Amino acid sequence: MARPVIDLTLAKSHLRVEHDLDDELIALFVEAAIDRTLQEIGLAGVLEREHETKTTLSAFGFLYPVQEISTVEKRDAFGVWREIPAEEWELTGSIEERQVLTLFEDAGHRSGSEYRVEWKAGFKMLPAWFRVACYFLLGHYYENRSSIIVGQGLTAMEVPQGFHHLCGPHKRWFFA
């Protein structure tokens, strides 16, 4: 999956909308909710492209959730990249924790050699917390379609354990 998708039928069910008049608007809000959730956890723009990692480590962790590893290569003594068969490496971990690629040392892969990995970032299966965070934002966007609220005695406040509570543990932090 290059990009997370929230089904329009489920989105309308969440909003308790039974008509088709707002389908285009709801689809736009779904896209905005997905974009904002990806921004919140630090994955905006990351899931729609191939990544390449070069390392000298025989075991290393990925910064982003790994959907698929397309190639693992090792530079030989002549400087030529040679593909390492899938039987000689393993991807462990989950999107909830750091995923680690380990090259089996019994196959001659030790730290110090040069390795190159081509991979796609993304979710093999969209996590429940991500979908719920998107639904929270979708509900907010649909119910508050204007930046101005007119009424008497209205007070706006954030619902505890909402969107930020769901996204917080999955946020990627980068320091230069």
Chimera marker file (.cmm) of the C-alpha trace (Angstrom):
<marker_set name="trace">
<marker id="1" x="0.000" y="0.000" z="0.000" r="1" g="1" b="0" radius="0.5"/>
<marker id="2" x="1.609" y="3.208" z="-1.114" r="1" g="1" b="0" radius="0.5"/>
<marker id="3" x="-0.787" y="5.290" z="0.909" r="1" g="1" b="0" radius="0.5"/>
<marker id="4" x="-3.346" y="4.484" z="3.609" r="1" g="1" b="0" radius="0.5"/>
<marker id="5" x="-6.949" y="4.323" z="2.433" r="1" g="1" b="0" radius="0.5"/>
<marker id="6" x="-10.135" y="4.789" z="4.441" r="1" g="1" b="0" radius="0.5"/>
<marker id="7" x="-13.238" y="3.381" z="2.748" r="1" g="1" b="0" radius="0.5"/>
<marker id="8" x="-15.944" y="5.974" z="1.983" r="1" g="1" b="0" radius="0.5"/>
<marker id="9" x="-18.721" y="3.619" z="3.156" r="1" g="1" b="0" radius="0.5"/>
<marker id="10" x="-17.034" y="3.172" z="6.553" r="1" g="1" b="0" radius="0.5"/>
<marker id="11" x="-16.376" y="6.905" z="6.773" r="1" g="1" b="0" radius="0.5"/>
<marker id="12" x="-20.060" y="7.656" z="6.141" r="1" g="1" b="0" radius="0.5"/>
<marker id="13" x="-21.061" y="5.047" z="8.701" r="1" g="1" b="0" radius="0.5"/>
<marker id="14" x="-18.768" y="6.670" z="11.267" r="1" g="1" b="0" radius="0.5"/>
<marker id="15" x="-20.355" y="10.056" z="10.525" r="1" g="1" b="0" radius="0.5"/>
<marker id="16" x="-23.863" y="8.534" z="10.554" r="1" g="1" b="0" radius="0.5"/>
<marker id="17" x="-24.508" y="9.921" z="7.065" r="1" g="1" b="0" radius="0.5"/>
<marker id="18" x="-27.118" y="7.962" z="5.096" r="1" g="1" b="0" radius="0.5"/>
<marker id="19" x="-27.335" y="10.120" z="1.966" r="1" g="1" b="0" radius="0.5"/>
<marker id="20" x="-24.993" y="10.628" z="-0.998" r="1" g="1" b="0" radius="0.5"/>
<marker id="21" x="-25.120" y="14.439" z="-1.067" r="1" g="1" b="0" radius="0.5"/>
<marker id="22" x="-21.860" y="14.895" z="0.864" r="1" g="1" b="0" radius="0.5"/>
<marker id="23" x="-19.844" y="12.043" z="-0.672" r="1" g="1" b="0" radius="0.5"/>
<marker id="24" x="-17.366" y="14.330" z="-2.435" r="1" g="1" b="0" radius="0.5"/>
<marker id="25" x="-16.924" y="16.475" z="0.675" r="1" g="1" b="0" radius="0.5"/>
<marker id="26" x="-16.491" y="13.417" z="2.915" r="1" g="1" b="0" radius="0.5"/>
<marker id="27" x="-13.912" y="11.954" z="0.500" r="1" g="1" b="0" radius="0.5"/>
<marker id="28" x="-11.987" y="15.253" z="0.683" r="1" g="1" b="0" radius="0.5"/>
<marker id="29" x="-12.143" y="15.216" z="4.504" r="1" g="1" b="0" radius="0.5"/>
<marker id="30" x="-10.938" y="11.579" z="4.523" r="1" g="1" b="0" radius="0.5"/>
<marker id="31" x="-7.891" y="12.572" z="2.447" r="1" g="1" b="0" radius="0.5"/>
<marker id="32" x="-7.227" y="15.546" z="4.742" r="1" g="1" b="0" radius="0.5"/>
<marker id="33" x="-7.524" y="13.330" z="7.851" r="1" g="1" b="0" radius="0.5"/>
<marker id="34" x="-5.081" y="10.789" z="6.400" r="1" g="1" b="0" radius="0.5"/>
<marker id="35" x="-2.618" y="13.548" z="5.420" r="1" g="1" b="0" radius="0.5"/>
<marker id="36" x="-2.813" y="15.178" z="8.852" r="1" g="1" b="0" radius="0.5"/>
<marker id="37" x="-2.367" y="11.864" z="10.669" r="1" g="1" b="0" radius="0.5"/>
<marker id="38" x="0.707" y="11.072" z="8.558" r="1" g="1" b="0" radius="0.5"/>
<marker id="39" x="2.078" y="14.548" z="9.355" r="1" g="1" b="0" radius="0.5"/>
<marker id="40" x="1.453" y="14.059" z="13.066" r="1" g="1" b="0" radius="0.5"/>
<marker id="41" x="3.446" y="10.828" z="13.235" r="1" g="1" b="0" radius="0.5"/>
<marker id="42" x="6.230" y="12.067" z="10.942" r="1" g="1" b="0" radius="0.5"/>
<marker id="43" x="5.452" y="9.943" z="7.889" r="1" g="1" b="0" radius="0.5"/>
<marker id="44" x="4.134" y="12.594" z="5.479" r="1" g="1" b="0" radius="0.5"/>
<marker id="45" x="5.756" y="12.100" z="2.075" r="1" g="1" b="0" radius="0.5"/>
<marker id="46" x="7.573" y="8.970" z="3.226" r="1" g="1" b="0" radius="0.5"/>
<marker id="47" x="5.104" y="6.298" z="2.147" r="1" g="1" b="0" radius="0.5"/>
<marker id="48" x="4.872" y="7.215" z="-1.512" r="1" g="1" b="0" radius="0.5"/>
<marker id="49" x="8.431" y="6.427" z="-2.620" r="1" g="1" b="0" radius="0.5"/>
<marker id="50" x="11.189" y="3.843" z="-2.653" r="1" g="1" b="0" radius="0.5"/>
<marker id="51" x="13.977" y="4.141" z="-0.088" r="1" g="1" b="0" radius="0.5"/>
<marker id="52" x="17.605" y="3.087" z="-0.220" r="1" g="1" b="0" radius="0.5"/>
<marker id="53" x="19.702" y="2.473" z="2.868" r="1" g="1" b="0" radius="0.5"/>
<marker id="54" x="23.457" y="1.963" z="2.771" r="1" g="1" b="0" radius="0.5"/>
<marker id="55" x="25.199" y="0.601" z="5.846" r="1" g="1" b="0" radius="0.5"/>
<marker id="56" x="28.178" y="-1.349" z="7.091" r="1" g="1" b="0" radius="0.5"/>
<marker id="57" x="26.150" y="-3.059" z="9.816" r="1" g="1" b="0" radius="0.5"/>
<marker id="58" x="24.935" y="-6.648" z="9.507" r="1" g="1" b="0" radius="0.5"/>
<marker id="59" x="21.885" y="-5.735" z="11.605" r="1" g="1" b="0" radius="0.5"/>
<marker id="60" x="20.202" y="-2.335" z="11.504" r="1" g="1" b="0" radius="0.5"/>
<marker id="61" x="16.835" y="-0.745" z="12.249" r="1" g="1" b="0" radius="0.5"/>
<marker id="62" x="14.634" y="1.214" z="9.875" r="1" g="1" b="0" radius="0.5"/>
<marker id="63" x="13.363" y="4.712" z="10.660" r="1" g="1" b="0" radius="0.5"/>
<marker id="64" x="9.980" y="4.079" z="9.063" r="1" g="1" b="0" radius="0.5"/>
<marker id="65" x="7.593" y="1.117" z="8.960" r="1" g="1" b="0" radius="0.5"/>
<marker id="66" x="8.679" y="-1.314" z="6.234" r="1" g="1" b="0" radius="0.5"/>
<marker id="67" x="6.052" y="-2.557" z="3.811" r="1" g="1" b="0" radius="0.5"/>
<marker id="68" x="8.403" y="-4.482" z="1.553" r="1" g="1" b="0" radius="0.5"/>
<marker id="69" x="12.113" y="-5.078" z="1.004" r="1" g="1" b="0" radius="0.5"/>
<marker id="70" x="12.820" y="-5.323" z="-2.709" r="1" g="1" b="0" radius="0.5"/>
<marker id="71" x="16.615" y="-5.841" z="-2.743" r="1" g="1" b="0" radius="0.5"/>
<marker id="72" x="19.413" y="-6.554" z="-0.279" r="1" g="1" b="0" radius="0.5"/>
<marker id="73" x="22.889" y="-6.292" z="-1.774" r="1" g="1" b="0" radius="0.5"/>
<marker id="74" x="26.516" y="-6.561" z="-0.663" r="1" g="1" b="0" radius="0.5"/>
<marker id="75" x="29.485" y="-4.881" z="-2.336" r="1" g="1" b="0" radius="0.5"/>
<marker id="76" x="32.079" y="-7.493" z="-3.280" r="1" g="1" b="0" radius="0.5"/>
<marker id="77" x="35.894" y="-7.102" z="-3.316" r="1" g="1" b="0" radius="0.5"/>
<marker id="78" x="35.725" y="-5.670" z="-6.857" r="1" g="1" b="0" radius="0.5"/>
<marker id="79" x="33.194" y="-2.964" z="-5.890" r="1" g="1" b="0" radius="0.5"/>
<marker id="80" x="30.266" y="-4.688" z="-7.639" r="1" g="1" b="0" radius="0.5"/>
<marker id="81" x="26.906" y="-4.930" z="-5.856" r="1" g="1" b="0" radius="0.5"/>
<marker id="82" x="25.703" y="-8.547" z="-5.574" r="1" g="1" b="0" radius="0.5"/>
<marker id="83" x="22.189" y="-9.452" z="-4.465" r="1" g="1" b="0" radius="0.5"/>
<marker id="84" x="21.867" y="-11.382" z="-1.202" r="1" g="1" b="0" radius="0.5"/>
<marker id="85" x="19.212" y="-14.145" z="-1.354" r="1" g="1" b="0" radius="0.5"/>
<marker id="86" x="16.199" y="-13.768" z="0.950" r="1" g="1" b="0" radius="0.5"/>
<marker id="87" x="17.267" y="-16.914" z="2.842" r="1" g="1" b="0" radius="0.5"/>
<marker id="88" x="20.323" y="-15.035" z="4.140" r="1" g="1" b="0" radius="0.5"/>
<marker id="89" x="18.492" y="-12.170" z="5.833" r="1" g="1" b="0" radius="0.5"/>
<marker id="90" x="15.450" y="-11.626" z="8.044" r="1" g="1" b="0" radius="0.5"/>
<marker id="91" x="13.201" y="-8.669" z="8.853" r="1" g="1" b="0" radius="0.5"/>
<marker id="92" x="11.957" y="-8.749" z="12.456" r="1" g="1" b="0" radius="0.5"/>
<marker id="93" x="9.888" y="-6.418" z="14.611" r="1" g="1" b="0" radius="0.5"/>
<marker id="94" x="6.611" y="-4.716" z="13.829" r="1" g="1" b="0" radius="0.5"/>
<marker id="95" x="5.336" y="-1.263" z="13.006" r="1" g="1" b="0" radius="0.5"/>
<marker id="96" x="4.633" y="-0.840" z="16.716" r="1" g="1" b="0" radius="0.5"/>
<marker id="97" x="8.332" y="-1.203" z="17.456" r="1" g="1" b="0" radius="0.5"/>
<marker id="98" x="11.470" y="-0.716" z="15.407" r="1" g="1" b="0" radius="0.5"/>
<marker id="99" x="11.862" y="-3.147" z="12.514" r="1" g="1" b="0" radius="0.5"/>
<marker id="100" x="15.331" y="-4.655" z="12.161" r="1" g="1" b="0" radius="0.5"/>
<marker id="101" x="16.972" y="-6.272" z="9.149" r="1" g="1" b="0" radius="0.5"/>
<marker id="102" x="19.479" y="-8.949" z="10.185" r="1" g="1" b="0" radius="0.5"/>
<marker id="103" x="21.956" y="-10.524" z="7.769" r="1" g="1" b="0" radius="0.5"/>
<marker id="104" x="22.884" y="-14.024" z="8.910" r="1" g="1" b="0" radius="0.5"/>
<marker id="105" x="26.519" y="-14.176" z="9.959" r="1" g="1" b="0" radius="0.5"/>
<marker id="106" x="26.779" y="-17.891" z="9.152" r="1" g="1" b="0" radius="0.5"/>
<marker id="107" x="26.266" y="-16.864" z="5.506" r="1" g="1" b="0" radius="0.5"/>
<marker id="108" x="29.364" y="-14.659" z="5.710" r="1" g="1" b="0" radius="0.5"/>
<marker id="109" x="27.643" y="-11.331" z="6.427" r="1" g="1" b="0" radius="0.5"/>
<marker id="110" x="29.506" y="-9.466" z="9.151" r="1" g="1" b="0" radius="0.5"/>
<marker id="111" x="29.626" y="-5.822" z="10.169" r="1" g="1" b="0" radius="0.5"/>
<marker id="112" x="32.214" y="-3.886" z="8.190" r="1" g="1" b="0" radius="0.5"/>
<marker id="113" x="31.098" y="-4.989" z="4.725" r="1" g="1" b="0" radius="0.5"/>
<marker id="114" x="29.064" y="-2.536" z="2.642" r="1" g="1" b="0" radius="0.5"/>
<marker id="115" x="25.367" y="-3.319" z="2.249" r="1" g="1" b="0" radius="0.5"/>
<marker id="116" x="22.588" y="-1.626" z="0.291" r="1" g="1" b="0" radius="0.5"/>
<marker id="117" x="18.882" y="-2.209" z="0.914" r="1" g="1" b="0" radius="0.5"/>
<marker id="118" x="16.063" y="-0.994" z="-1.339" r="1" g="1" b="0" radius="0.5"/>
<marker id="119" x="12.702" y="-0.953" z="0.375" r="1" g="1" b="0" radius="0.5"/>
<marker id="120" x="9.234" y="0.601" z="0.486" r="1" g="1" b="0" radius="0.5"/>
<marker id="121" x="7.934" y="2.312" z="3.574" r="1" g="1" b="0" radius="0.5"/>
<marker id="122" x="4.331" y="1.706" z="4.525" r="1" g="1" b="0" radius="0.5"/>
<marker id="123" x="1.906" y="-0.475" z="6.380" r="1" g="1" b="0" radius="0.5"/>
<marker id="124" x="1.210" y="-4.031" z="5.230" r="1" g="1" b="0" radius="0.5"/>
<marker id="125" x="-2.001" y="-3.713" z="7.190" r="1" g="1" b="0" radius="0.5"/>
<marker id="126" x="-3.335" y="-0.366" z="8.392" r="1" g="1" b="0" radius="0.5"/>
<marker id="127" x="-3.082" y="-0.320" z="12.220" r="1" g="1" b="0" radius="0.5"/>
<marker id="128" x="-6.276" y="0.191" z="14.206" r="1" g="1" b="0" radius="0.5"/>
<marker id="129" x="-4.852" y="3.234" z="16.024" r="1" g="1" b="0" radius="0.5"/>
<marker id="130" x="-4.198" y="4.925" z="12.655" r="1" g="1" b="0" radius="0.5"/>
<marker id="131" x="-7.740" y="4.303" z="11.401" r="1" g="1" b="0" radius="0.5"/>
<marker id="132" x="-9.271" y="5.519" z="14.686" r="1" g="1" b="0" radius="0.5"/>
<marker id="133" x="-7.127" y="8.680" z="14.643" r="1" g="1" b="0" radius="0.5"/>
<marker id="134" x="-8.307" y="9.347" z="11.076" r="1" g="1" b="0" radius="0.5"/>
<marker id="135" x="-11.942" y="8.808" z="12.090" r="1" g="1" b="0" radius="0.5"/>
<marker id="136" x="-11.526" y="11.248" z="15.007" r="1" g="1" b="0" radius="0.5"/>
<marker id="137" x="-10.240" y="13.921" z="12.635" r="1" g="1" b="0" radius="0.5"/>
<marker id="138" x="-12.851" y="13.084" z="10.009" r="1" g="1" b="0" radius="0.5"/>
<marker id="139" x="-15.613" y="13.615" z="12.573" r="1" g="1" b="0" radius="0.5"/>
<marker id="140" x="-14.061" y="16.908" z="13.622" r="1" g="1" b="0" radius="0.5"/>
<marker id="141" x="-13.678" y="18.131" z="10.023" r="1" g="1" b="0" radius="0.5"/>
<marker id="142" x="-17.235" y="17.118" z="9.086" r="1" g="1" b="0" radius="0.5"/>
<marker id="143" x="-18.900" y="18.630" z="12.163" r="1" g="1" b="0" radius="0.5"/>
<marker id="144" x="-16.813" y="21.829" z="12.135" r="1" g="1" b="0" radius="0.5"/>
<marker id="145" x="-16.803" y="22.853" z="8.474" r="1" g="1" b="0" radius="0.5"/>
<marker id="146" x="-16.207" y="26.481" z="9.290" r="1" g="1" b="0" radius="0.5"/>
<marker id="147" x="-13.522" y="28.250" z="11.278" r="1" g="1" b="0" radius="0.5"/>
<marker id="148" x="-16.227" y="30.325" z="12.978" r="1" g="1" b="0" radius="0.5"/>
<marker id="149" x="-18.794" y="28.897" z="15.377" r="1" g="1" b="0" radius="0.5"/>
<marker id="150" x="-21.852" y="31.032" z="16.062" r="1" g="1" b="0" radius="0.5"/>
<marker id="151" x="-23.913" y="30.239" z="19.105" r="1" g="1" b="0" radius="0.5"/>
<marker id="152" x="-24.583" y="31.043" z="22.706" r="1" g="1" b="0" radius="0.5"/>
<marker id="153" x="-22.408" y="29.714" z="25.501" r="1" g="1" b="0" radius="0.5"/>
<marker id="154" x="-20.374" y="27.406" z="23.276" r="1" g="1" b="0" radius="0.5"/>
<marker id="155" x="-17.035" y="26.283" z="24.603" r="1" g="1" b="0" radius="0.5"/>
<marker id="156" x="-14.543" y="24.326" z="22.539" r="1" g="1" b="0" radius="0.5"/>
<marker id="157" x="-12.200" y="21.881" z="24.176" r="1" g="1" b="0" radius="0.5"/>
<marker id="158" x="-10.151" y="18.887" z="23.109" r="1" g="1" b="0" radius="0.5"/>
<marker id="159" x="-11.444" y="15.466" z="24.030" r="1" g="1" b="0" radius="0.5"/>
<marker id="160" x="-8.871" y="13.719" z="26.252" r="1" g="1" b="0" radius="0.5"/>
<marker id="161" x="-7.215" y="10.615" z="24.805" r="1" g="1" b="0" radius="0.5"/>
<marker id="162" x="-8.193" y="11.570" z="21.299" r="1" g="1" b="0" radius="0.5"/>
<marker id="163" x="-6.150" y="12.116" z="18.178" r="1" g="1" b="0" radius="0.5"/>
<marker id="164" x="-2.883" y="13.154" z="19.866" r="1" g="1" b="0" radius="0.5"/>
<marker id="165" x="-3.147" y="10.301" z="22.365" r="1" g="1" b="0" radius="0.5"/>
<marker id="166" x="-3.373" y="7.796" z="19.504" r="1" g="1" b="0" radius="0.5"/>
<marker id="167" x="-0.608" y="9.315" z="17.362" r="1" g="1" b="0" radius="0.5"/>
<marker id="168" x="1.865" y="10.306" z="20.091" r="1" g="1" b="0" radius="0.5"/>
<marker id="169" x="3.511" y="6.913" z="20.633" r="1" g="1" b="0" radius="0.5"/>
<marker id="170" x="4.050" y="6.455" z="16.876" r="1" g="1" b="0" radius="0.5"/>
<marker id="171" x="5.647" y="9.836" z="16.191" r="1" g="1" b="0" radius="0.5"/>
<marker id="172" x="9.102" y="9.686" z="14.607" r="1" g="1" b="0" radius="0.5"/>
<marker id="173" x="11.559" y="12.199" z="16.060" r="1" g="1" b="0" radius="0.5"/>
<marker id="174" x="14.615" y="13.313" z="14.116" r="1" g="1" b="0" radius="0.5"/>
<marker id="175" x="17.511" y="15.281" z="15.514" r="1" g="1" b="0" radius="0.5"/>
<marker id="176" x="20.248" y="16.849" z="13.395" r="1" g="1" b="0" radius="0.5"/>
<link id1="1" id2="2" r="1" g="1" b="0" radius="0.2"/>
<link id1="2" id2="3" r="1" g="1" b="0" radius="0.2"/>
<link id1="3" id2="4" r="1" g="1" b="0" radius="0.2"/>
<link id1="4" id2="5" r="1" g="1" b="0" radius="0.2"/>
<link id1="5" id2="6" r="1" g="1" b="0" radius="0.2"/>
<link id1="6" id2="7" r="1" g="1" b="0" radius="0.2"/>
<link id1="7" id2="8" r="1" g="1" b="0" radius="0.2"/>
<link id1="8" id2="9" r="1" g="1" b="0" radius="0.2"/>
<link id1="9" id2="10" r="1" g="1" b="0" radius="0.2"/>
<link id1="10" id2="11" r="1" g="1" b="0" radius="0.2"/>
<link id1="11" id2="12" r="1" g="1" b="0" radius="0.2"/>
<link id1="12" id2="13" r="1" g="1" b="0" radius="0.2"/>
<link id1="13" id2="14" r="1" g="1" b="0" radius="0.2"/>
<link id1="14" id2="15" r="1" g="1" b="0" radius="0.2"/>
<link id1="15" id2="16" r="1" g="1" b="0" radius="0.2"/>
<link id1="16" id2="17" r="1" g="1" b="0" radius="0.2"/>
<link id1="17" id2="18" r="1" g="1" b="0" radius="0.2"/>
<link id1="18" id2="19" r="1" g="1" b="0" radius="0.2"/>
<link id1="19" id2="20" r="1" g="1" b="0" radius="0.2"/>
<link id1="20" id2="21" r="1" g="1" b="0" radius="0.2"/>
<link id1="21" id2="22" r="1" g="1" b="0" radius="0.2"/>
<link id1="22" id2="23" r="1" g="1" b="0" radius="0.2"/>
<link id1="23" id2="24" r="1" g="1" b="0" radius="0.2"/>
<link id1="24" id2="25" r="1" g="1" b="0" radius="0.2"/>
<link id1="25" id2="26" r="1" g="1" b="0" radius="0.2"/>
<link id1="26" id2="27" r="1" g="1" b="0" radius="0.2"/>
<link id1="27" id2="28" r="1" g="1" b="0" radius="0.2"/>
<link id1="28" id2="29" r="1" g="1" b="0" radius="0.2"/>
<link id1="29" id2="30" r="1" g="1" b="0" radius="0.2"/>
<link id1="30" id2="31" r="1" g="1" b="0" radius="0.2"/>
<link id1="31" id2="32" r="1" g="1" b="0" radius="0.2"/>
<link id1="32" id2="33" r="1" g="1" b="0" radius="0.2"/>
<link id1="33" id2="34" r="1" g="1" b="0" radius="0.2"/>
<link id1="34" id2="35" r="1" g="1" b="0" radius="0.2"/>
<link id1="35" id2="36" r="1" g="1" b="0" radius="0.2"/>
<link id1="36" id2="37" r="1" g="1" b="0" radius="0.2"/>
<link id1="37" id2="38" r="1" g="1" b="0" radius="0.2"/>
<link id1="38" id2="39" r="1" g="1" b="0" radius="0.2"/>
<link id1="39" id2="40" r="1" g="1" b="0" radius="0.2"/>
<link id1="40" id2="41" r="1" g="1" b="0" radius="0.2"/>
<link id1="41" id2="42" r="1" g="1" b="0" radius="0.2"/>
<link id1="42" id2="43" r="1" g="1" b="0" radius="0.2"/>
<link id1="43" id2="44" r="1" g="1" b="0" radius="0.2"/>
<link id1="44" id2="45" r="1" g="1" b="0" radius="0.2"/>
<link id1="45" id2="46" r="1" g="1" b="0" radius="0.2"/>
<link id1="46" id2="47" r="1" g="1" b="0" radius="0.2"/>
<link id1="47" id2="48" r="1" g="1" b="0" radius="0.2"/>
<link id1="48" id2="49" r="1" g="1" b="0" radius="0.2"/>
<link id1="49" id2="50" r="1" g="1" b="0" radius="0.2"/>
<link id1="50" id2="51" r="1" g="1" b="0" radius="0.2"/>
<link id1="51" id2="52" r="1" g="1" b="0" radius="0.2"/>
<link id1="52" id2="53" r="1" g="1" b="0" radius="0.2"/>
<link id1="53" id2="54" r="1" g="1" b="0" radius="0.2"/>
<link id1="54" id2="55" r="1" g="1" b="0" radius="0.2"/>
<link id1="55" id2="56" r="1" g="1" b="0" radius="0.2"/>
<link id1="56" id2="57" r="1" g="1" b="0" radius="0.2"/>
<link id1="57" id2="58" r="1" g="1" b="0" radius="0.2"/>
<link id1="58" id2="59" r="1" g="1" b="0" radius="0.2"/>
<link id1="59" id2="60" r="1" g="1" b="0" radius="0.2"/>
<link id1="60" id2="61" r="1" g="1" b="0" radius="0.2"/>
<link id1="61" id2="62" r="1" g="1" b="0" radius="0.2"/>
<link id1="62" id2="63" r="1" g="1" b="0" radius="0.2"/>
<link id1="63" id2="64" r="1" g="1" b="0" radius="0.2"/>
<link id1="64" id2="65" r="1" g="1" b="0" radius="0.2"/>
<link id1="65" id2="66" r="1" g="1" b="0" radius="0.2"/>
<link id1="66" id2="67" r="1" g="1" b="0" radius="0.2"/>
<link id1="67" id2="68" r="1" g="1" b="0" radius="0.2"/>
<link id1="68" id2="69" r="1" g="1" b="0" radius="0.2"/>
<link id1="69" id2="70" r="1" g="1" b="0" radius="0.2"/>
<link id1="70" id2="71" r="1" g="1" b="0" radius="0.2"/>
<link id1="71" id2="72" r="1" g="1" b="0" radius="0.2"/>
<link id1="72" id2="73" r="1" g="1" b="0" radius="0.2"/>
<link id1="73" id2="74" r="1" g="1" b="0" radius="0.2"/>
<link id1="74" id2="75" r="1" g="1" b="0" radius="0.2"/>
<link id1="75" id2="76" r="1" g="1" b="0" radius="0.2"/>
<link id1="76" id2="77" r="1" g="1" b="0" radius="0.2"/>
<link id1="77" id2="78" r="1" g="1" b="0" radius="0.2"/>
<link id1="78" id2="79" r="1" g="1" b="0" radius="0.2"/>
<link id1="79" id2="80" r="1" g="1" b="0" radius="0.2"/>
<link id1="80" id2="81" r="1" g="1" b="0" radius="0.2"/>
<link id1="81" id2="82" r="1" g="1" b="0" radius="0.2"/>
<link id1="82" id2="83" r="1" g="1" b="0" radius="0.2"/>
<link id1="83" id2="84" r="1" g="1" b="0" radius="0.2"/>
<link id1="84" id2="85" r="1" g="1" b="0" radius="0.2"/>
<link id1="85" id2="86" r="1" g="1" b="0" radius="0.2"/>
<link id1="86" id2="87" r="1" g="1" b="0" radius="0.2"/>
<link id1="87" id2="88" r="1" g="1" b="0" radius="0.2"/>
<link id1="88" id2="89" r="1" g="1" b="0" radius="0.2"/>
<link id1="89" id2="90" r="1" g="1" b="0" radius="0.2"/>
<link id1="90" id2="91" r="1" g="1" b="0" radius="0.2"/>
<link id1="91" id2="92" r="1" g="1" b="0" radius="0.2"/>
<link id1="92" id2="93" r="1" g="1" b="0" radius="0.2"/>
<link id1="93" id2="94" r="1" g="1" b="0" radius="0.2"/>
<link id1="94" id2="95" r="1" g="1" b="0" radius="0.2"/>
<link id1="95" id2="96" r="1" g="1" b="0" radius="0.2"/>
<link id1="96" id2="97" r="1" g="1" b="0" radius="0.2"/>
<link id1="97" id2="98" r="1" g="1" b="0" radius="0.2"/>
<link id1="98" id2="99" r="1" g="1" b="0" radius="0.2"/>
<link id1="99" id2="100" r="1" g="1" b="0" radius="0.2"/>
<link id1="100" id2="101" r="1" g="1" b="0" radius="0.2"/>
<link id1="101" id2="102" r="1" g="1" b="0" radius="0.2"/>
<link id1="102" id2="103" r="1" g="1" b="0" radius="0.2"/>
<link id1="103" id2="104" r="1" g="1" b="0" radius="0.2"/>
<link id1="104" id2="105" r="1" g="1" b="0" radius="0.2"/>
<link id1="105" id2="106" r="1" g="1" b="0" radius="0.2"/>
<link id1="106" id2="107" r="1" g="1" b="0" radius="0.2"/>
<link id1="107" id2="108" r="1" g="1" b="0" radius="0.2"/>
<link id1="108" id2="109" r="1" g="1" b="0" radius="0.2"/>
<link id1="109" id2="110" r="1" g="1" b="0" radius="0.2"/>
<link id1="110" id2="111" r="1" g="1" b="0" radius="0.2"/>
<link id1="111" id2="112" r="1" g="1" b="0" radius="0.2"/>
<link id1="112" id2="113" r="1" g="1" b="0" radius="0.2"/>
<link id1="113" id2="114" r="1" g="1" b="0" radius="0.2"/>
<link id1="114" id2="115" r="1" g="1" b="0" radius="0.2"/>
<link id1="115" id2="116" r="1" g="1" b="0" radius="0.2"/>
<link id1="116" id2="117" r="1" g="1" b="0" radius="0.2"/>
<link id1="117" id2="118" r="1" g="1" b="0" radius="0.2"/>
<link id1="118" id2="119" r="1" g="1" b="0" radius="0.2"/>
<link id1="119" id2="120" r="1" g="1" b="0" radius="0.2"/>
<link id1="120" id2="121" r="1" g="1" b="0" radius="0.2"/>
<link id1="121" id2="122" r="1" g="1" b="0" radius="0.2"/>
<link id1="122" id2="123" r="1" g="1" b="0" radius="0.2"/>
<link id1="123" id2="124" r="1" g="1" b="0" radius="0.2"/>
<link id1="124" id2="125" r="1" g="1" b="0" radius="0.2"/>
<link id1="125" id2="126" r="1" g="1" b="0" radius="0.2"/>
<link id1="126" id2="127" r="1" g="1" b="0" radius="0.2"/>
<link id1="127" id2="128" r="1" g="1" b="0" radius="0.2"/>
<link id1="128" id2="129" r="1" g="1" b="0" radius="0.2"/>
<link id1="129" id2="130" r="1" g="1" b="0" radius="0.2"/>
<link id1="130" id2="131" r="1" g="1" b="0" radius="0.2"/>
<link id1="131" id2="132" r="1" g="1" b="0" radius="0.2"/>
<link id1="132" id2="133" r="1" g="1" b="0" radius="0.2"/>
<link id1="133" id2="134" r="1" g="1" b="0" radius="0.2"/>
<link id1="134" id2="135" r="1" g="1" b="0" radius="0.2"/>
<link id1="135" id2="136" r="1" g="1" b="0" radius="0.2"/>
<link id1="136" id2="137" r="1" g="1" b="0" radius="0.2"/>
<link id1="137" id2="138" r="1" g="1" b="0" radius="0.2"/>
<link id1="138" id2="139" r="1" g="1" b="0" radius="0.2"/>
<link id1="139" id2="140" r="1" g="1" b="0" radius="0.2"/>
<link id1="140" id2="141" r="1" g="1" b="0" radius="0.2"/>
<link id1="141" id2="142" r="1" g="1" b="0" radius="0.2"/>
<link id1="142" id2="143" r="1" g="1" b="0" radius="0.2"/>
<link id1="143" id2="144" r="1" g="1" b="0" radius="0.2"/>
<link id1="144" id2="145" r="1" g="1" b="0" radius="0.2"/>
<link id1="145" id2="146" r="1" g="1" b="0" radius="0.2"/>
<link id1="146" id2="147" r="1" g="1" b="0" radius="0.2"/>
<link id1="147" id2="148" r="1" g="1" b="0" radius="0.2"/>
<link id1="148" id2="149" r="1" g="1" b="0" radius="0.2"/>
<link id1="149" id2="150" r="1" g="1" b="0" radius="0.2"/>
<link id1="150" id2="151" r="1" g="1" b="0" radius="0.2"/>
<link id1="151" id2="152" r="1" g="1" b="0" radius="0.2"/>
<link id1="152" id2="153" r="1" g="1" b="0" radius="0.2"/>
<link id1="153" id2="154" r="1" g="1" b="0" radius="0.2"/>
<link id1="154" id2="155" r="1" g="1" b="0" radius="0.2"/>
<link id1="155" id2="156" r="1" g="1" b="0" radius="0.2"/>
<link id1="156" id2="157" r="1" g="1" b="0" radius="0.2"/>
<link id1="157" id2="158" r="1" g="1" b="0" radius="0.2"/>
<link id1="158" id2="159" r="1" g="1" b="0" radius="0.2"/>
<link id1="159" id2="160" r="1" g="1" b="0" radius="0.2"/>
<link id1="160" id2="161" r="1" g="1" b="0" radius="0.2"/>
<link id1="161" id2="162" r="1" g="1" b="0" radius="0.2"/>
<link id1="162" id2="163" r="1" g="1" b="0" radius="0.2"/>
<link id1="163" id2="164" r="1" g="1" b="0" radius="0.2"/>
<link id1="164" id2="165" r="1" g="1" b="0" radius="0.2"/>
<link id1="165" id2="166" r="1" g="1" b="0" radius="0.2"/>
<link id1="166" id2="167" r="1" g="1" b="0" radius="0.2"/>
<link id1="167" id2="168" r="1" g="1" b="0" radius="0.2"/>
<link id1="168" id2="169" r="1" g="1" b="0" radius="0.2"/>
<link id1="169" id2="170" r="1" g="1" b="0" radius="0.2"/>
<link id1="170" id2="171" r="1" g="1" b="0" radius="0.2"/>
<link id1="171" id2="172" r="1" g="1" b="0" radius="0.2"/>
<link id1="172" id2="173" r="1" g="1" b="0" radius="0.2"/>
<link id1="173" id2="174" r="1" g="1" b="0" radius="0.2"/>
<link id1="174" id2="175" r="1" g="1" b="0" radius="0.2"/>
<link id1="175" id2="176" r="1" g="1" b="0" radius="0.2"/>
</marker_set>
